[in-house]
């Protein structure tokens, strides 16, 4: 009886560990987004995280033929990348990001984490 209980507990812990890894640490997607940096700021109550917003122009669901903007909200883990973004607000950036399935409070408020600046104009 005890052996079955320990095996069941081990299987449940393994399953929970895999689910937590998949939700918060598995990189679901990677890519590059381009646009004008609207803002970069440090915020948070307990965990101070770096957050930003990129404005992308393009054709969207607005009026026929009108140009609309898309907003890409992201988090930044590296303070050096944040300093470069903070001092160049309003410029055009190409940002490489990783997309996770969930956000962690110490990693940022979004599922998108910028890990590299590809280009700045």
Secondary structure, 3 states (H helix, E strand, C coil): CHHHHHHHHHHHHHHHHHHHHHHHCCEEEEEEEEEEEEEEEEECCCCCEEEEEEEEEEECCCCCCCEEEEEEEEEECCHHHHHHHHHCCCCEEEEEEEEECCCCCCCCCCCEEEEEEEEEC
